[in-house]
Amino acid sequence: MTKHKNNISRRKFLEQSCATLGYTTVFSSLINLKAMAATAMNSSPIVANGDYKALVCLMLGGGNDSFNMLIPRGNNEYAEYATTRSNLAIPQNQILPINPNTSDGRTFGLHPSMPDMQQLFESNDLAFLANVGTLIEPSTKSEIKDKVVKTPLGLFSHSDQTQQWHTGRPHERTNIGWGGRMADLIQSMNSNQDLSMNVSLRGSNTFQRGNQIIPYAIKNNGSIGLNGYGGDGLLSQLRTTALNSILERDYQDIFKNTYKNTIKVSNDSGIQFQEAVDGVPEFSTIMPEENNLAEQLRMVAKTIASRDALGFTRQTFYVQIGGWDHHDELLINQTNKLAEVNAALKYFNGVMNELNTNDCVTLFSISDFGRTLSSNGNGTDHAWGGNAFMMGGAVRGKEIYGDYPVLALGSDLDLRNRGVLIPTTAADLYMAELALWFGVPASELTTILPNLSNFYDTNSGTAPIGFMNML
C-alpha cells in the first residue's frame, strides 16, 4: 500500500482536488457553471408545473441475452425457442409464468432468477418492451442486404451501440446524450441551478451529457467532493486550509478568478448535496447484501428523498451493472446477474413506495444490444434487437409492448441466420415515450431524437408506444 506524505506540493494538491469534483477531468468540472444553467433556463420553452419526476436509466453493460430473460412458455412457442437455443434453453418447467393483460395467443414467462420481477409485473408495476433496438429508419431483411436503407454505425460494436443507446443518434458518433439534451431543455424547472439535474452513480457518461448540462457524479455513499476537504486527519486539515485560502482570494487574472469560482461552486454544491442526503433517515426496506446495484439505487433513493431540500423538480439518474458480455458460460453467469437485478429492483420499488414517490419515478433498462439466439458452444455473440423492461407507478404494467418475434432461425427478422434479430421497435420510440412523460414537449422530440420522424408523427397526439401513463 502506498503511503501519502503530508508535505504535498501546491500543484499536486490542486490536481488531486480537481480530480474529485464529480467528473473525470478538470475541463468537465469547468463546464457545469451557474452561467451555463442560466443559459439553459433562458432558452428553455418549458414552464415549471411544480410536480416532481425522475428517470432512472439502468445500463446492463455488455449486451444482455434478453431472450433468456423474457421467454416463450406455451408448448408450441417453447418448442421453437428450445430448438433455436439448443443447450442454452431454460427448462420449460423452470420458467416463471407471467400473465399480461393483453395477449397475442402466446404465453410467456421470466428467467427463474426473477421471482420478484415476476411479482412486480403481476402487480402492474413492471412491463417489458420486446425486440427493441437502434434503427435509423424502418428496415427489412432484404432492404438491409440490398443496402437500400441506412443501418446504425458499428452495428455489433460495444462502444458504438452503447453510445447510440446513450445518444439516440445511431447515424453519427457524438458525445451528447439524449438525457443531456433533455436536461438542456428542462434544467430551468429546478430552483437549484448550481447542481446538475443529471446525477450519475457511474461517473461521466454520454447519456447524461448535454450541450450545457453534464452529469453530477457521486458515489454509492454520496458526493465525491474535494479530496480530503473538511476531514479530520492532518492531511485533510492541511488541504482544507490550503483550499480555503485559495477560495477566499480575489485574483486580477480573470481566468484564475473564474477557475476559483468554479471550484467554490462545485465544493459548496458538494457540501450541500452531502448534507441533504445525510439528513435522510434510514429506509425500513431491507437492502440486499453484497448487491452493488442495490447500493447505487439506495443513493438514488436518498437523492430523491432530498429533492425538496436540493431544489429539484426534474432529475435523471444513471446506474450500471456490467458483466453481461456472455460469450461463455451464459447460463450460470446470467443467472447470477439477473438475480442481482431482481433483488435490487425489489428493493428500489419498496423504497419508492416507502417514500410515496413510486408514481413519479420511472426506471428503465438499456443494454448494448441483444445476443444471438443460436449458441456459440457455451454462450452467445453480439446481435441486435433485444428485450427491455420499465418499472414504476406511472408505467402501464403487466404488459409486453412491441412485437415479440418468432424465434426460429432463418426467419424474416433473422439477419444472419444465427438469430441476429432486426428490431421491430426503434429505440427512438422507447426514448421518446420516456421523454414525453418526463415533460419534453412533442415539438422538441426531434431536437433530442433526430430520426424519430421516421417512426412517429409528433403531431399525432398519441403516445409513441403507450407504456407510460402521461397524466
TIVOBA-215145 format. One line per 4 residues: their letters; for each residue z, y, x of C-alpha. Coordinates in Angstrom, 1 decimal, padded with zeros to 4 digits. Each point is the difference from the previous one (the first is absolute). Layout:
<nodes>
A) Z,Y,X ~ ...
</nodes>
This chain:
<nodes>
MTKH) 000.0,000.0,000.0 ~ -001.0,003.4,001.4 ~ 002.9,002.4,000.3 ~ -000.4,003.7,-001.0
KNNI) 001.1,002.6,002.5 ~ 001.9,003.1,-001.3 ~ -001.9,002.5,002.2 ~ -003.4,-000.1,-001.8
SRRK) -002.5,002.7,000.8 ~ -001.0,002.7,-002.5 ~ -003.5,-001.4,-000.3 ~ 001.3,-003.5,-000.6
FLEQ) 002.3,001.3,-002.6 ~ -002.8,001.7,-001.9 ~ -002.2,-003.0,000.3 ~ 002.7,-002.3,-001.5
SCAT) 001.0,002.5,-002.7 ~ -003.5,000.6,-001.1 ~ -000.8,-003.7,-000.1 ~ 002.6,-000.5,-002.7
LGYT) -001.1,002.7,-002.5 ~ -001.3,-002.7,-002.4 ~ -003.6,-000.2,001.2 ~ -001.7,-001.8,002.8
TVFS) -001.0,003.1,002.0 ~ 001.2,003.5,000.7 ~ -003.3,001.2,-001.5 ~ 000.7,-001.8,-003.3
SLIN) 003.4,001.7,-000.2 ~ -001.6,003.4,000.3 ~ -002.3,-000.5,-003.0 ~ 002.7,-000.3,-002.7
LKAM) 000.9,003.6,000.0 ~ 001.3,002.0,-002.9 ~ -003.1,002.1,000.2 ~ -002.1,-003.1,-000.5
AATA) 002.0,-000.9,-003.1 ~ -000.5,003.6,-001.3 ~ -003.8,-000.4,000.5 ~ 000.1,-003.2,-002.0
MNSS) 002.0,001.7,-002.8 ~ -002.3,003.0,-000.2 ~ -003.1,-002.2,-000.2 ~ 001.3,-002.5,-002.5
PIVA) -001.3,000.1,-003.6 ~ 003.0,-002.0,-001.2 ~ 003.0,001.5,-001.8 ~ 003.3,-001.8,000.3
NGDY) 001.2,-001.6,-003.2 ~ 003.5,-000.8,001.1 ~ -000.2,-003.8,-000.1 ~ 000.4,-002.3,003.0
KALV) -002.5,-002.6,001.0 ~ -000.2,-002.1,003.2 ~ -002.6,-002.4,001.3 ~ 001.1,-002.7,002.4
CLML) -002.8,-001.5,002.1 ~ 000.8,-003.5,001.2 ~ -002.4,-001.1,002.8 ~ -000.3,-003.7,000.6
GGGN) -001.3,000.4,003.5 ~ -002.5,-002.6,001.3 ~ -001.8,-001.1,-003.1 ~ 001.9,-001.9,-002.7
DSFN) -001.5,-003.3,-001.2 ~ 000.5,001.2,-003.6 ~ -001.8,-002.9,-001.8 ~ 003.0,-002.0,001.0
MLIP) 002.2,002.7,-001.4 ~ -001.6,000.2,-003.5 ~ -001.3,-003.5,-000.7 ~ -002.0,-001.7,-002.8
RGNN) 002.3,-002.5,-001.7 ~ -002.0,-001.6,-002.9 ~ -001.4,-003.4,000.7 ~ -003.7,001.0,000.2
EYAE) 000.5,003.2,002.0 ~ 002.6,-001.7,002.2 ~ -002.4,-002.8,000.8 ~ -002.6,002.6,001.2
YATT) 002.7,001.8,002.0 ~ 001.3,-003.2,001.6 ~ -003.5,-001.1,001.0 ~ -000.8,003.3,001.6
RSNL) 003.3,000.5,001.7 ~ 000.3,-003.7,001.2 ~ 003.0,-000.4,002.2 ~ 001.3,003.5,-000.7
AIPQ) 000.3,-000.5,-003.8 ~ 003.5,000.5,-001.5 ~ 000.9,-003.1,-002.0 ~ -000.5,000.6,-003.7
NQIL) 003.5,-001.0,-001.0 ~ 001.5,002.6,002.4 ~ -001.9,003.0,-001.4 ~ 002.3,002.3,-001.9
PINP) -001.5,000.6,-003.5 ~ -000.6,003.5,-001.3 ~ -001.2,001.0,-003.5 ~ -002.1,003.1,-000.1
NTSD) -000.1,001.9,-003.2 ~ -003.8,-000.1,000.2 ~ -001.9,-003.3,000.8 ~ -003.5,-000.9,000.9
GRTF) 000.7,-003.6,-000.9 ~ 001.2,-001.0,003.5 ~ 003.7,-000.3,001.0 ~ 001.5,001.3,003.2
GLHP) 003.1,-000.2,002.1 ~ 001.7,001.2,003.1 ~ 000.8,-001.4,003.4 ~ 003.2,-002.0,-000.1
SMPD) 001.7,002.6,002.3 ~ -000.2,002.6,-002.7 ~ 002.5,-000.9,-002.8 ~ 001.4,003.6,-000.3
MQQL) -003.5,001.5,-000.2 ~ -000.8,-002.6,-002.7 ~ 003.0,001.4,-002.0 ~ -001.1,003.6,000.7
FESN) -003.4,-000.9,-001.3 ~ 001.4,-001.7,-003.1 ~ 002.3,003.0,-000.7 ~ -003.0,002.4,000.1
DLAF) 001.0,001.7,003.2 ~ -002.8,-001.4,002.2 ~ -003.7,-000.6,-000.3 ~ -002.8,-001.2,002.2
LANV) -003.5,001.3,000.8 ~ -002.5,-002.7,000.7 ~ -002.7,000.0,002.7 ~ 000.3,003.7,001.1
GTLI) -001.5,001.2,003.2 ~ -001.8,002.8,001.8 ~ -003.4,000.9,-001.4 ~ -002.4,002.9,000.4
EPST) -002.0,-000.8,-003.0 ~ -000.3,-002.9,-002.5 ~ -001.5,-002.9,002.0 ~ -001.4,-003.4,-000.7
KSEI) -000.5,-002.9,002.4 ~ -003.8,000.4,000.0 ~ 000.3,003.8,000.4 ~ 002.3,-000.4,003.0
KDKV) -002.2,-002.6,001.7 ~ -003.2,002.1,-000.7 ~ 001.9,003.1,001.4 ~ -000.9,002.1,-003.0
VKTP) 003.6,001.1,-000.5 ~ 002.5,001.6,002.4 ~ 002.9,-002.2,001.1 ~ 003.3,001.2,001.6
LGLF) 000.1,000.6,003.7 ~ 001.4,-002.8,002.1 ~ 000.4,-002.2,-003.0 ~ 002.1,-002.7,001.6
SHSD) 001.8,002.1,002.6 ~ 003.7,000.4,-000.3 ~ -000.1,003.6,001.2 ~ -002.9,001.1,-002.1
QTQQ) 001.2,-001.6,-003.2 ~ 003.6,001.2,000.4 ~ -001.4,003.5,000.6 ~ -002.2,-000.2,-003.1
WHTG) 002.9,-001.2,-002.2 ~ 002.0,002.9,001.3 ~ -002.8,002.6,-000.3 ~ -002.0,-001.1,-003.1
RPHE) -003.1,000.8,002.1 ~ -001.8,-003.3,001.0 ~ -003.2,001.9,001.0 ~ 001.6,001.9,002.8
RTNI) 002.7,-000.1,002.6 ~ 002.7,002.6,-000.5 ~ 003.7,000.5,000.7 ~ 000.6,001.8,-003.3
GWGG) 001.5,-002.2,-002.7 ~ -000.3,000.1,-003.8 ~ 003.8,000.3,-000.2 ~ -000.2,002.9,002.4
RMAD) -002.8,001.7,-002.1 ~ 002.2,-000.4,-003.1 ~ 002.9,001.6,001.9 ~ -002.2,003.0,001.0
LIQS) -000.5,000.6,-003.8 ~ 003.4,-000.9,-001.3 ~ 002.5,001.1,002.7 ~ 000.4,003.3,-001.8
MNSN) 001.8,-001.8,-002.9 ~ 003.0,-000.5,002.3 ~ 002.4,002.8,000.5 ~ 000.7,-001.2,003.6
QDLS) -003.0,001.1,002.1 ~ 001.6,-000.8,003.4 ~ 000.0,-003.8,-000.4 ~ -003.2,-001.9,-000.7
MNVS) -000.1,-001.8,-003.3 ~ -001.6,-003.0,001.8 ~ 002.8,-002.1,001.5 ~ -000.8,-002.9,002.3
LRGS) 002.2,-002.9,001.0 ~ -002.6,-001.1,002.5 ~ -000.8,003.0,002.1 ~ -003.2,001.9,-000.1
NTFQ) -002.6,-001.5,-002.3 ~ -003.4,001.0,-001.3 ~ 000.7,-000.4,-003.7 ~ 002.5,002.9,-000.1
RGNQ) -001.8,002.3,002.4 ~ -001.7,003.0,-001.7 ~ -001.8,003.1,001.3 ~ 003.3,002.0,-000.4
IIPY) 002.7,-002.6,-000.7 ~ 000.9,-002.9,002.3 ~ 002.6,-002.7,-000.4 ~ 003.7,000.6,000.7
AIKN) 001.0,-003.1,001.9 ~ 003.4,-001.4,-000.4 ~ 001.8,-003.2,001.0 ~ 001.7,-002.7,-002.2
NGSI) 003.2,001.9,000.4 ~ -001.3,003.5,-000.5 ~ -001.4,003.0,001.9 ~ -001.3,-000.6,003.5
GLNG) 001.3,003.4,001.1 ~ 000.1,001.4,003.4 ~ 001.1,-002.4,002.7 ~ 003.8,000.2,000.3
YGGD) 000.3,003.3,-001.9 ~ 003.4,000.4,-001.5 ~ 001.3,-003.2,001.5 ~ 003.5,-000.6,001.4
GLLS) -000.9,-001.3,003.4 ~ -000.1,002.2,003.1 ~ -003.8,-000.2,000.3 ~ -000.4,000.8,-003.7
QLRT) 002.3,003.0,000.4 ~ -002.1,001.3,003.0 ~ -003.2,-000.5,-002.0 ~ 001.5,001.8,-003.0
TALN) 001.2,003.0,002.1 ~ -003.3,000.2,001.8 ~ -002.1,-000.2,-003.2 ~ 002.2,002.6,-001.8
SILE) -000.5,002.4,003.0 ~ -003.7,-000.4,-000.3 ~ -000.1,000.4,-003.8 ~ 002.2,003.1,000.0
RDYQ) -002.3,002.0,002.4 ~ -002.8,002.3,-001.0 ~ -003.1,-000.3,002.2 ~ -002.5,002.7,000.7
DIFK) -002.7,-002.7,000.4 ~ -001.3,-000.7,-003.6 ~ -000.8,-003.6,000.9 ~ 003.5,-000.6,001.3
NTYK) 001.5,001.6,-003.1 ~ -002.2,-002.0,-002.3 ~ 000.9,-003.2,001.8 ~ 003.8,000.9,-000.2
NTIK) -000.3,000.7,-003.7 ~ -001.8,-003.3,-000.6 ~ 002.8,-001.9,001.9 ~ 002.6,001.9,-002.0
VSND) -001.6,-000.7,-003.4 ~ -000.5,-003.7,000.9 ~ 003.6,-000.3,001.2 ~ 001.5,001.8,-003.0
SGIQ) -002.1,-002.1,-002.4 ~ 001.1,-003.2,001.7 ~ 003.6,001.0,-000.3 ~ -000.5,001.0,-003.7
FQEA) -001.7,-003.3,-000.7 ~ 002.7,-002.1,001.7 ~ 002.8,001.8,-001.7 ~ -001.6,-000.6,-003.4
VDGV) -000.6,-003.7,000.4 ~ 003.4,-000.5,001.6 ~ 001.5,001.5,-003.2 ~ -001.5,-002.8,-002.1
PEFS) 002.6,-002.6,-001.1 ~ -000.7,-003.6,000.9 ~ -002.1,-001.8,-002.5 ~ 001.7,-002.8,-002.0
TIMP) -003.3,-002.0,000.1 ~ 000.5,-002.6,002.8 ~ -002.6,000.4,002.8 ~ -001.4,-003.3,001.4
EENN) 001.1,-000.8,003.6 ~ -002.3,000.1,002.9 ~ -002.8,001.6,-002.0 ~ -001.6,003.0,001.7
LAEQ) -002.1,000.9,-002.9 ~ 003.1,000.2,-002.2 ~ 001.6,002.2,002.6 ~ -003.1,002.3,-000.2
LRMV) 000.2,000.1,-003.7 ~ 003.7,000.7,000.1 ~ -000.7,003.2,001.9 ~ -002.9,000.8,-002.5
AKTI) 002.6,-000.3,-002.8 ~ 002.6,002.2,001.8 ~ -002.7,002.6,000.4 ~ -001.0,-000.2,-003.6
ASRD) 003.7,000.3,-001.0 ~ 000.1,003.2,002.1 ~ -003.0,001.6,-001.6 ~ 001.8,002.8,-001.7
ALGF) 002.0,000.9,003.1 ~ -003.1,-000.1,002.1 ~ -002.1,001.9,-002.6 ~ -002.7,-002.6,-000.7
TRQT) -002.0,-000.4,-003.2 ~ -002.7,-002.2,001.6 ~ 000.2,-002.4,002.9 ~ -001.9,-002.8,001.6
FYVQ) 001.5,-002.7,002.2 ~ -001.6,-002.4,002.4 ~ 001.6,-003.3,000.9 ~ -001.5,-002.9,001.8
IGGW) 000.5,-003.7,000.7 ~ -002.3,-001.4,002.7 ~ -001.0,-003.5,001.0 ~ -002.5,-001.0,-002.7
DHHD) -002.9,-000.9,002.3 ~ 000.3,-003.7,-000.6 ~ -002.8,-001.6,001.9 ~ 002.4,-002.9,000.6
ELLI) 003.0,-001.5,-001.7 ~ -000.8,001.8,-003.2 ~ 002.1,-002.0,-002.4 ~ 003.3,000.3,001.8
NQTN) -000.5,003.6,001.3 ~ -001.1,001.4,-003.4 ~ 002.9,-001.9,-001.7 ~ 002.4,002.0,002.2
KLAE) -001.7,003.3,-000.4 ~ -000.3,-000.2,-003.8 ~ 003.6,-001.0,-000.2 ~ 001.0,003.2,001.8
VNAA) -002.2,002.1,-002.2 ~ 001.3,-001.8,-003.1 ~ 003.7,000.7,000.9 ~ -000.7,003.6,001.0
LKYF) -001.8,000.8,-003.2 ~ 002.8,-001.5,-002.1 ~ 002.5,002.2,001.9 ~ -002.1,003.1,-000.3
NGVM) -000.5,-000.5,-003.7 ~ 003.7,-000.5,-000.4 ~ 000.8,003.2,001.8 ~ -002.6,002.0,-001.9
NELN) 001.6,-001.1,-003.3 ~ 003.5,000.8,001.5 ~ -001.3,003.5,000.7 ~ -001.7,000.2,-003.3
TNDC) -003.3,000.9,001.8 ~ -002.0,-003.1,-000.8 ~ -002.4,001.8,-002.3 ~ -000.8,002.7,002.6
VTLF) -000.5,-002.2,003.1 ~ -003.1,-002.2,000.5 ~ -000.3,-002.4,002.9 ~ -003.5,-001.4,000.8
SISD) -001.3,-002.4,002.6 ~ -002.9,000.3,002.3 ~ -001.3,-002.2,002.8 ~ -002.7,000.0,002.6
FGRT) -002.2,-002.4,-002.0 ~ 000.0,-003.3,-001.7 ~ -000.6,-003.2,001.9 ~ -002.5,-002.8,-000.2
LSSN) 000.6,-002.5,-002.7 ~ -001.1,-002.8,002.3 ~ 002.3,-001.4,002.7 ~ -000.8,000.5,003.7
GNGT) 002.1,-003.1,000.6 ~ 003.6,001.3,-000.4 ~ -000.5,003.6,-001.1 ~ -002.5,002.5,-001.3
DHAW) -002.2,002.7,001.4 ~ -000.9,003.6,-000.9 ~ -001.7,000.5,-003.3 ~ -000.3,002.9,-002.5
GGNA) 001.2,000.1,-003.6 ~ 003.7,-001.0,-000.7 ~ 002.8,000.4,-002.6 ~ 002.6,002.8,-000.1
FMMG) 003.1,000.7,-002.0 ~ 001.6,003.0,-001.6 ~ 003.7,000.4,-001.0 ~ 002.0,002.5,-002.0
GAVR) 000.9,001.2,-003.4 ~ -003.2,002.0,-000.5 ~ -002.1,-003.1,000.8 ~ -001.5,-001.7,-003.0
GKEI) 001.4,-003.3,001.2 ~ -000.5,-003.7,-000.9 ~ -003.8,000.4,000.5 ~ -002.6,-001.0,002.5
YGDY) -002.4,002.9,000.3 ~ -003.6,-000.2,001.3 ~ -002.1,-003.2,000.1 ~ 001.6,-003.0,001.6
PVLA) -003.0,-001.7,001.6 ~ -001.3,-003.6,-000.1 ~ 001.3,-001.6,003.2 ~ -002.9,-002.5,000.5
LGSD) -001.7,000.3,003.4 ~ -003.5,001.4,-000.2 ~ 000.7,002.0,-003.2 ~ -001.8,003.2,-000.8
LDLR) 002.9,001.9,001.6 ~ 000.2,-002.1,003.2 ~ -001.7,001.9,002.6 ~ 000.0,-002.6,002.8
NRGV) 000.6,-003.2,-001.9 ~ 003.4,-000.3,001.5 ~ 001.9,001.8,-002.7 ~ -000.6,003.6,001.2
LIPT) 000.2,001.6,-003.4 ~ -001.8,003.3,-000.8 ~ 002.6,002.1,-001.8 ~ -000.4,000.4,-003.8
TAAD) 002.2,003.1,-000.1 ~ -000.4,002.8,002.4 ~ 003.0,001.2,001.9 ~ -000.9,003.5,-001.1
LYMA) 000.8,-000.9,-003.6 ~ 003.4,-001.3,001.1 ~ 000.8,003.1,001.9 ~ -001.4,002.3,-002.7
ELAL) 002.3,-001.5,-002.7 ~ 003.1,000.5,002.2 ~ -001.1,003.6,000.9 ~ -000.5,000.9,-003.7
WFGV) 003.4,-001.3,-000.9 ~ 001.5,001.9,003.0 ~ -001.4,003.3,-001.4 ~ -003.3,000.5,001.7
PASE) -002.4,001.6,-002.5 ~ -003.1,-002.1,-000.9 ~ -002.1,002.9,001.3 ~ 001.5,-000.4,003.5
LTTI) -000.4,-003.8,000.3 ~ -003.4,000.1,001.8 ~ 001.5,002.4,002.5 ~ 002.4,-002.8,000.9
LPNL) -002.4,-002.9,-000.6 ~ -003.6,001.2,000.6 ~ -001.6,-003.3,-001.1 ~ 001.9,-000.2,-003.2
SNFY) -002.9,001.2,-002.1 ~ -001.9,-003.1,000.9 ~ 002.6,-002.0,-002.1 ~ 001.6,002.4,-002.4
DTNS) -000.8,003.1,-002.1 ~ 002.9,002.5,000.6 ~ -001.0,001.7,-003.3 ~ 000.3,-003.1,-002.0
GTAP) 003.6,000.7,-001.2 ~ 000.9,-003.7,000.7 ~ 002.0,-001.5,002.8 ~ -002.0,-001.6,002.9
IGFM) 001.7,-003.4,-000.6 ~ 002.8,000.4,-002.5 ~ 003.0,-001.5,001.8 ~ 002.0,003.2,000.0
NML) 001.7,001.6,-003.0 ~ -001.1,003.6,000.4 ~ 002.5,001.6,-002.4
</nodes>
